[in-house]
Amino acid sequence: MSFQIIGAGLAGAVAFAYYKVAYASEGPQGKPIFSSFGPKSLKVHSTELINHNTKKIRFELPDKSQTSGLGLCSSLLTISFPGGGVLPCPRPYTPTNDLDEKGYLELMVKHYPGGKGSTALHALKPGDRLTCLPIPAFKWAPNKFSHVAMIAGGAGITPMWQLAQGILKNPDDHARISLVWGVNTDSDIFLKDQFDALEKKYPNRFKVTYVVADKDSKSPYEKGFVTAELLEKLGLRHGPPRNNGTHVLVCGPPPMDKALTGGKGGSGLLSKLGYKDTDITALR
């Protein structure tokens, strides 16, 4: 790589940092903060460690009478500056609180050892500010599909949690949801109480299965990984007589995504279960 290219990259990063500081705003007055284009500045209200490596970070919205303006499947590109440097660290996260809640927005952030973005966000304290940009997302409409199979790995659960809340609380949306969540250990399951509540409230519309690679000896969950055999056992083979019309949403680490979808030009395990490319959406 030439010194000219390196210099141009550094100059671009510095320019972006200046743009972030100079133009990040709190949004238009009297409207949701993300109802207009451009970077927005969010103030940290509180933080809470919810398991061994995941923090819930709650942000104040500038107008307490407004929602964030984000829709289902929305995510935010967070821009942090690790160590107070000039090089920005962009990372996408999905808001996890009810999007109809006024005055606040929450992110659940998993800390990765050595991860610049997650380390910077875990270091945030009440009163600190974070710059965010909304990311165009998969569009959901009520009854878009009669049945949704959500397959998540690790922190990829957050967009599934956001969408499940939105679907189930909408009286005009009758979609059923089957959620499969693969994690490394039992302690990585940080939304169990919330999912238990959904299963109890919507017994005919919501079902969650946890798959744990290294589970505790007394763990009640499925052991191993998300495989074609497991999905078939859960009734998620596509086509008649079961689940004709099922759409699959996938979000997890790249190796998991590739195993499920096959990647570019590949044939993943979902294709072996009868799903076509048009039946699958990878969330980011």
N, C-alpha and C positions, 0 to 999 in steps of 0.2 A: 504494500500500500504506500502511495507517495506521500511526502510531507504536505503537499498541497491539499490532498484529500483529508488528511488528518487535521490540518489547520482549518479547513472549511467545516469539518464536523464539529470541532471545538467552538468555532465561531457561531455555528448554528445553535449549539447547546447553550452558549452564553446568551445569545439573542432570545432563545426560548425562555430562559430563566428571567430575563428582563421583562419579557412580555407577561410572564406569569405574575411577577410582582406588580407591574404597572397596570395591568388590565383585568386581573381577576376581580370580579365584583360580587355583590350580594344579590344580584338580580334586580329586575324592575320592581318598583314600589307597588304594593297592592296586588301583586301577581305571584304565582309560584316561582321559586328561584330558577328552576330549569325550564321556564316557559320561553326563554330567549337564548340565543346562541352565544357561545363564548365560555371561557373558564369562569367558574364560580368559587368563591371562598366560603368554606364552612367552618364554623367555630365548634370546637369540641366541648360538649356539655359534661360527659362523664365516660369512664371506661370501666369495664368489668371483665375479669378473667373467668371464662365460663368452663374451661377444662384445662388440661395441662399445657396446651399450646395455642388456644384460641381466645381472642379477646373480642368482646362486644364494645364497639365504639359508637357512642351516641352523640350526634351533632345537633346543634340548635339551628333551626331555620330562621332567617332574618325577620320573617313575618309570622308570628305565632298563629295567625288566623288562616294561614295557607298550608296546603300540602306541598310536597317537593315538586309536583308536576310530572313526575315520572310515571310511566305506565308499566303494565305487566311485562316481564322479561327484560326490563330496563337494567342497565348496569352503568357504572361510573368508572371513568379512567381517572385514577388518583395520581396526582403529580407531587411526589415528595423529593426532598433534596437531602439524601443521607449525609450525616456528618456536617451539615451546614454548607456543603459544597455547591458549585454552580451547575453540576451535571444533573439534570432531572432524571428521576426514576419513575417511569409510568407503569402503573399496575391496575388491571381491571378488577372491580369488586361489585357484587350484587347487593343492593339494599335488602335487608331482611325484616324490617318492621312492616306493619300494615301500611301500604302506600296511601291509604286514605287518612292516615294519622296526620294531624295538623301540628306544625311547629317543630317536628323532629324528623331525623333520618338516622338509621342505624346500619352499620356494617359489622359483619363478623369476619375477623381477619385471623387466619391461621399463620402462626410464626414458623418460618422455615429457617433452620440453622444456616447462617451465612446469607440469608435472603435479604438483599438491601431494602427492597420495598416493604416487606412485612416487618423487618426490624424497625424501620423508620416509623411505621404506623403504630407498632406496639409501644413505641417511646412517646407517643402523643399524650399530653396531659390536658385536663380541663383548662380552657382558655386558649389553647393552641389552635392554629388554623391550618386547613388543608385545602389545596386547590383541586377541583374536580371538573371533568367534562363528561356530559352524557354520551353514551355509546349507542348508535342505532342497533336495534335488536330484532329478534324474531317476533313477529306480530301475532298476538293472540286475540281471537274474537270468540265470544260465547258460542259453545257448541261447534267450534271449528273442527273438532274430532269427537266421536262418541266415546273413545277410550284412549287414554294417554299412558304409555309405559315410560316412566322416568327411570333412567339408569344413571346413577351418580357414583363418582369415586372421590373419597376424601372431601376436600373443601368444595368440590363441584356440587355439593348438596345445596348451596345457597340459592342458585337460580331456581332449583326445583322447589325449595321451600317457599320462595316468593310466589311462584306460579300456582302452587297447590293452594295456598291461602286464598289467592284471588279467584280461582275457579270455584272452590267450595263455598265461599261466602256469597257468591253471586246467585241469587235465586233463579235467574234466567239461564244459568249455565248448568247443564245436566251431565257433563262429561265425567266418566269414571277415571280414577287414577290408580295405577299400580306402580309403586315406587320400590326400586331395588337400590340399596346404598352399600357400596363396598368400602370398608375401612381396614386399617392395619390392626388395630387393637380395640378392645371394648371401650377403652377410655376416650377413643376418638369420636364416639357417638355423642355429640353435644346438643342434639335437638330431640332427644327421645321423648321427653315430657310433652313437647309441642305436638309431635307426631302421634303419640298415644291419645292426646286430646282430640285430634282430628279423626282418628279411627273410631273413637267412642261416639263422636258426634255424627259422623257420616259412615256408619258401618257398611252400607251397601255401595259406597262410592269411593272409599279410600282404603288402601291396604299397603302396608310397608313391610319390606323384608330386609333385614340387616345381614350382611355377609362380612365375616371377620376373618382376616388372613391368619392372625395369631391370637386366637381367642382364649379367654380364661377357661380353666378346667370346668367351672360351673356355669359357663356362659350358655344362655338359651338360644343363641343365634346360629345361623348357618356358618359352617367353617369353610374357609378356602377363598375362592375368587369367583367373580361373576363369569360363568361359563354358559355355553349353549345348553348343556344338560340341565343346569339350574333354572335357566329361563324357561325351558320347556316344562320342567316340573312345576313351575309357577303358573303354567297356563298361558305363556306368552309366545307360543308359536303362532305365526301369522297365517291368516286364511281360514276358510271354512273347516270344521263347523264352529271354531272358536275365534274370537277376536278379529273377525274380518272388519277392516276399517281402523285398526289400531295404528296410532302414530307413536314413534319412539323418539324421545328426547334423551340426548347423551351429553354428559358433562363430567369430565374427570381428567386425570393426568394424561398426557399425550400417549403413552403406551396403551392405556386402557381404551382411549378413544379409537386408536388404530386397530386394536384387537376386535372391537365391536363393529366398527364401520369399514375396516379394511384400508382406510386412507385413500389416497389418490390412485384410482385404477385398481384397487385391491378388492379382495372378497373377504369381508369380516364374518364373524360368527352370526351376526344378525341376518346376513344374506342366506346363511344355512338354515335359518328358521323361517325363511319365506319372505323376508322384508326386502323391498326394492329401495333404491337410493331415495326415491320420492317419499318413502314412508319414514325416513329418518332425518332428524335435525340435530346437528351438533351445536350446543350452546357454548358460549365462551364467557 
